[in-house]
C-alpha cells in the first residue's frame, strides 16, 4: 500500500507542468540598473528618469550624483543610459548628459 502511494505521488509530481519563469518587470530592471551602475562608477544613484523595453531587454536612464557641493543646488549630476538584457544583466552604459542640480531642462 505504501508502494502504491509513493508511485502515485511520483506520477503526480512528474506529471505536473512547471510554471514558466516569471518575467522581470520595469521595477526590477530599474533596481538592477541602479545597482550595476553604482558598483561600476562608484557614485550614488539619485533615481531613474526613464525606462523602456527594448528588443533584447531594457534601456534605463539613471540619474547619478557625480559631484556633491554645498549648496546642494550646485551639485553636478549625470544621466546614464544603461542597457540590460532580458535577465536584467548589464550589457553597456553611456553617460548621456551632465548637469547642475538646480538647472532647468532645456
C-alpha positions in Angstrom: 0.0 0.0 0.0 2.9 2.4 0.8 4.4 1.5 -2.6 1.1 2.5 -4.3 1.1 5.9 -2.5 4.7 6.6 -3.4 4.1 5.6 -7.0 1.0 7.9 -7.2 3.0 10.7 -5.6 5.8 10.2 -8.0 3.5 10.3 -11.0 1.7 13.4 -9.8 4.9 15.3 -9.2 6.4 14.4 -12.6 3.1 14.9 -14.4 2.6 18.5 -13.3 3.7 21.2 -15.6 6.3 23.6 -14.4 5.4 27.3 -14.5 7.4 29.4 -16.9 9.9 31.6 -15.2 8.5 34.9 -14.1 9.2 37.9 -16.4 11.1 40.6 -14.8 9.2 43.9 -15.0 10.3 47.5 -15.2 10.7 47.9 -11.4 13.2 45.0 -11.3 15.0 46.4 -14.3 15.3 49.8 -12.7 16.7 48.5 -9.5 19.1 46.2 -11.3 20.3 49.1 -13.5 20.9 51.4 -10.4 22.8 48.6 -8.5 25.0 47.7 -11.5 25.9 51.3 -12.4 26.7 52.3 -8.8 29.0 49.3 -8.5 30.9 50.3 -11.7 31.2 54.1 -11.3 31.2 54.4 -7.5 28.6 57.3 -7.5 25.2 57.0 -5.8 22.1 56.8 -8.0 19.6 59.5 -7.4 16.8 57.9 -9.3 15.5 56.6 -12.6 14.2 59.2 -15.1 13.2 56.9 -18.0 12.8 53.2 -18.7 11.7 51.4 -21.9 11.6 47.8 -23.1 14.0 47.1 -25.9 14.2 44.2 -28.3 16.7 42.3 -26.2 15.9 43.7 -22.7 15.6 47.1 -21.1 17.0 50.6 -21.6 17.1 52.6 -18.3 18.2 56.2 -17.8 19.7 56.5 -14.3 20.4 59.9 -12.7 23.6 59.9 -10.6 25.2 62.3 -8.2 28.7 62.8 -9.5 30.0 65.9 -7.6 28.2 66.8 -4.3 28.5 70.5 -3.5 27.2 73.0 -0.9 24.7 74.3 -1.5 23.1 71.2 -2.9 21.6 73.1 -5.9 25.1 73.4 -7.3 25.9 69.7 -7.2 26.7 68.0 -10.5 24.5 65.2 -11.6 24.7 63.0 -14.7 22.2 60.8 -16.6 23.4 57.4 -17.8 21.7 55.2 -20.3 22.0 51.6 -19.1 21.3 48.7 -21.4 20.2 45.4 -19.7 19.5 42.1 -21.3 16.3 40.1 -20.6 17.6 38.7 -17.4 18.5 42.2 -16.2 22.3 41.8 -16.6 24.2 44.8 -17.6 25.2 44.9 -21.3 26.5 48.5 -21.5 26.2 52.0 -20.2 26.8 55.5 -21.5 26.8 58.9 -19.9 24.3 61.0 -22.0 24.1 64.2 -20.0 25.8 66.1 -17.2 24.0 69.0 -15.4 23.7 71.1 -12.3 21.0 70.1 -9.9 19.4 73.5 -9.9 19.4 73.8 -13.7 16.1 73.6 -15.6 15.8 71.3 -18.6 16.3 73.0 -21.9 
